[in-house]
Amino acid sequence: MPKLKTKKGAAKRFKVTARGKVKRRKAFKSHILTKKSSKRKRNLRKPGYVSPSEEKNVKKMLPYS
């Protein structure tokens, strides 16, 4: 069995936690932050998790994590 290549774009965006969940960054936090409330920006800091339906696809892109 040959070695599998990691999709580098996915490796930069996702991390697999110790329990096997896939962590991701939340969207809408890059610019135009003046229009967003403090509460909304604070909640965007917390990590999001990939939905169970998409988790299988992401893990396939990260074979050794």
C-alpha positions as CSV (number, residue, x, y, z in Angstrom):
1,M,0.0,0.0,0.0
2,P,1.6,3.3,-1.0
3,K,1.7,6.3,1.3
4,L,-1.2,8.7,1.0
5,K,-0.8,12.4,0.4
6,T,-2.4,14.9,2.7
7,K,-4.5,17.6,1.0
8,K,-2.5,20.6,2.1
9,G,-5.4,23.1,1.9
10,A,-7.4,20.9,4.3
11,A,-4.4,20.5,6.6
12,K,-4.3,24.3,7.0
13,R,-8.0,24.6,7.7
14,F,-8.8,21.7,9.9
15,K,-7.4,20.0,13.0
16,V,-8.6,16.7,14.4
17,T,-9.2,16.7,18.2
18,A,-8.1,13.9,20.6
19,R,-11.7,12.5,20.5
20,G,-11.8,12.5,16.8
21,K,-13.9,15.5,16.1
22,V,-12.8,17.9,13.3
23,K,-12.2,21.5,14.4
24,R,-12.6,24.4,12.0
25,R,-12.5,28.2,12.1
26,K,-15.7,30.1,11.9
27,A,-16.6,32.2,8.8
28,F,-17.2,36.0,8.7
29,K,-14.4,37.1,11.0
30,S,-11.8,38.4,8.4
31,H,-12.9,41.9,7.7
32,I,-15.7,44.6,8.1
33,L,-15.7,44.0,11.8
34,T,-17.1,47.4,12.6
35,K,-20.7,46.4,11.6
36,K,-20.7,43.3,13.8
37,S,-21.6,43.4,17.5
38,S,-19.1,42.6,20.2
39,K,-21.1,39.5,21.2
40,R,-21.1,38.2,17.6
41,K,-17.3,38.7,17.3
42,R,-16.7,37.1,20.6
43,N,-18.7,34.0,19.6
44,L,-16.8,33.8,16.3
45,R,-13.6,33.3,18.3
46,K,-14.7,29.9,19.6
47,P,-13.9,27.0,17.3
48,G,-16.5,25.5,15.2
49,Y,-16.8,21.8,14.5
50,V,-17.4,20.1,11.1
51,S,-20.9,18.6,10.9
52,P,-21.0,14.8,11.1
53,S,-22.1,14.4,7.5
54,E,-19.0,16.3,6.2
55,E,-16.6,14.8,8.8
56,K,-16.0,11.7,6.8
57,N,-14.9,13.7,3.7
58,V,-12.6,15.9,5.7
59,K,-10.9,13.0,7.4
60,K,-10.3,11.4,4.1
61,M,-8.3,14.5,3.1
62,L,-6.3,14.2,6.3
63,P,-5.2,10.5,6.3
64,Y,-2.6,10.7,9.1
65,S,-4.4,12.9,11.6
